[in-house]
Amino acid sequence: MQFKKVHHIAIICSDYERSKEFYVNILGLKVVREIYREERGSYKLDLEISKDCQIELFSFPNPPKRPSYPEACGLRHLAFQVEDIEKVVEELRNKGIYVEDIRVNQFTGKKLTFFSDPDGLPLELCET
């Protein structure tokens, strides 16, 4: 197997409009396409992180809640690479988003921090 890169990350949200607002207007991700799938009562919103990676934001009627934060079995968190972590943290805080204090990874020496999406999905910022 020769995996080249991560193509997309799929996220199921509990409140589509609230999550769309967060990912588009707070995080600034670009909308690629938005589809309503009537047979499922579900939206699918494709958001561009970079030219090589997207988030697929799904809505489904009554999805189950995440079991715990963030140590539930399965995907632990989604990490965004940024050049200036202090600037991004300040921008998020100015938009009313709670962001943990910046810390340094003991193994890589790189700065990182965490915040959450509207459903409590842990999101990480890691500095290049």
Secondary structure, 3 states (H helix, E strand, C coil): CCCCCCCEEEEEECCHHHHHHHHHHHCCCEEEEEEEEHHHCEEEEEEEEECCEEEEEEECCCCCCCCCCCCCCCCCCEEEEECCHHHHHHHHHHCCCCECCCEECCCCCCEEEEEECCCCCEEEEEEC
